[in-house]
Amino acid sequence: MPKKSNNAQNWLSLINIDNVYSSDKQRQALSLFAMIAIAIVVLSMLVILNYDVYSPILTISLILVNITITSSTLYFIKTGKLEVVALISMGIVFIMCIALTYTGGKENTGLYWLMFYPVVSFASLGAKHGTWLGSCLLVCCTFILYGPDIGQVNYPEVEKSRFLAAFTLVFVFSFIGEYFRHKSHMDIAGITLEQTQDAYTDQLTGGANRRFITSHFLKLVDENPHEYLPFSILLLDLDNFKAMNDTYGHDFGDTVLIEFTKLLESQFPSSAVKARYGGEEFVVILPNERSQRAAKLADKFRNHVSEHVILTSDKAKVAFTCSIGVAQVNNVAEYDNELKKADEYLYLAKEQGRNKVMSAHS
Ligand SMILES: Nc1nc2c(ncn2[C@@H]2O[C@H](COP(=O)(O)OP(=O)(O)OP(=O)(O)O)[C@@H](O)[C@H]2O)c(=O)[nH]1
């Protein structure tokens, strides 16, 4: 099991699985706008062909539906707010369904048009809102069909009961389909997120690993350069770590790596991205920080590490140090080159006796 560090949230929050959700949004949008396109054509034709047969209530509500769904589509194009548009559209279509039931439509065939409502409302609004709107429509239709006579059309008994039975079946099966589709989608999204986080987690320290930087973070920088660039890279390496392993054992070496990760998390700002690059080598990326100031922060950290002690299982105090190379990245394409530079500065720091920070400003 990976050991998660206390401050791991920061880099984990940079991982998203938007691509998993975006296809679901496309499905919702397609269902809604397919209904809107069909509704605009069908309703316009119905009004043009039947305005003399329809009751004025029905004609007005059909025209209102067309105006509202056309405006909603324009609103979506402008704002991209799919949920609002879906709620408004399904709300106005709901009113049209009530008007159809109340007036009967042409030759009392209005009830047939209501069957599509649960299907589209579940597909475009999801299980919760779909259930609300579908059950409200069912209750309202039952009231109009079986309630007091307030001037509505009189349907034959057999037609009323068959409509209610058919509508209920469509409603129930649409609910079951949507509820379990959504549930399995969320389960898959959860597993995808967990697997992605695991792939980017260093199993020993629980912090980010090298893959997180190269496969994920650099893409984020490329997509939002103003949020991160220029950034500084700090390449940090524990000094004489082999000797520490040899003297105190491999398990103690592991403890030092975990403790060092905690020091990185606590001493650098939360906006900094910290990752174990391999073995006893770490990288810290300081967004919007030039190398001159980054070198100062690095030196402060180096000093903090040198004053830190770790207790062995025999309660002996062990101090350790690190060397750091610093470079600056102005655009993502430079990353590999600048990392090499940071490595060269790190090599210089080792050459000059370790426990040092080297950069272009040294
Ligand atoms: N305990 C432990 N040791 C590791 C791990 N990964 C790498 N090492 C050890 O880290 C040591 C690195 O040794 P060297 O590359 O010689 O570096 P060093 O001894 O720190 O010397 P300088 O870097 O020159 O200061 C090796 O002995 C590796 O076995 C790990 O996950 N846990």
The ligand as an SDF file (V2000), in Angstrom:
LIG
                    3D

 32 34  0  0  0  0  0  0  0  0999 V2000
   17.2130    2.6010    1.4500 N   0  0  0  0  0  0  0  0  0  0  0  0
   17.1090    2.8790    0.1600 C   0  0  0  0  0  0  0  0  0  0  0  0
   18.2160    3.1090   -0.5660 N   0  0  0  0  0  0  0  0  0  0  0  0
   18.1060    3.3970   -1.8680 C   0  0  0  0  0  0  0  0  0  0  0  0
   16.8570    3.4890   -2.4980 C   0  0  0  0  0  0  0  0  0  0  0  0
   17.0540    3.8010   -3.8000 N   0  0  0  0  0  0  0  0  0  0  0  0
   18.3900    3.9120   -3.9670 C   0  0  0  0  0  0  0  0  0  0  0  0
   19.0410    3.6680   -2.8150 N   0  0  0  0  0  0  0  0  0  0  0  0
   20.4550    3.6530   -2.5450 C   0  0  0  0  0  0  0  0  0  0  0  0
   20.9850    4.9630   -2.6760 O   0  0  0  0  0  0  0  0  0  0  0  0
   22.3860    4.8170   -2.8490 C   0  0  0  0  0  0  0  0  0  0  0  0
   22.8960    5.8760   -3.7840 C   0  0  0  0  0  0  0  0  0  0  0  0
   24.2730    5.7830   -3.8030 O   0  0  0  0  0  0  0  0  0  0  0  0
   25.1830    6.7200   -4.6620 P   0  0  0  0  0  0  0  0  0  0  0  0
   24.5710    6.9260   -6.0260 O   0  0  0  0  0  0  0  0  0  0  0  0
   26.5660    6.1410   -4.6340 O   0  0  0  0  0  0  0  0  0  0  0  0
   25.1180    8.0980   -3.9750 O   0  0  0  0  0  0  0  0  0  0  0  0
   25.5900    8.5820   -2.5210 P   0  0  0  0  0  0  0  0  0  0  0  0
   26.1160    7.4630   -1.6900 O   0  0  0  0  0  0  0  0  0  0  0  0
   24.4460    9.3420   -1.9380 O   0  0  0  0  0  0  0  0  0  0  0  0
   26.7500    9.5440   -2.8710 O   0  0  0  0  0  0  0  0  0  0  0  0
   26.6610   11.0320   -3.3950 P   0  0  0  0  0  0  0  0  0  0  0  0
   25.3830   11.1560   -4.1510 O   0  0  0  0  0  0  0  0  0  0  0  0
   27.8400   11.1950   -4.2680 O   0  0  0  0  0  0  0  0  0  0  0  0
   26.6700   11.9020   -2.2020 O   0  0  0  0  0  0  0  0  0  0  0  0
   22.6250    3.3880   -3.3650 C   0  0  0  0  0  0  0  0  0  0  0  0
   23.3240    2.6450   -2.3920 O   0  0  0  0  0  0  0  0  0  0  0  0
   21.2270    2.8320   -3.5420 C   0  0  0  0  0  0  0  0  0  0  0  0
   21.1500    1.4700   -3.1960 O   0  0  0  0  0  0  0  0  0  0  0  0
   15.6910    3.2230   -1.7200 C   0  0  0  0  0  0  0  0  0  0  0  0
   14.5370    3.2760   -2.1840 O   0  0  0  0  0  0  0  0  0  0  0  0
   15.8660    2.9450   -0.4030 N   0  0  0  0  0  0  0  0  0  0  0  0
  1  2  1  0
  2  3  2  0
  2 32  1  0
  3  4  1  0
  4  5  2  0
  4  8  1  0
  5  6  1  0
  5 30  1  0
  6  7  2  0
  7  8  1  0
  8  9  1  0
  9 10  1  0
  9 28  1  0
 10 11  1  0
 11 12  1  0
 11 26  1  0
 12 13  1  0
 13 14  1  0
 14 15  2  0
 14 16  1  0
 14 17  1  0
 17 18  1  0
 18 19  2  0
 18 20  1  0
 18 21  1  0
 21 22  1  0
 22 23  2  0
 22 24  1  0
 22 25  1  0
 26 27  1  0
 26 28  1  0
 28 29  1  0
 30 31  2  0
 30 32  1  0
M  END
$$$$
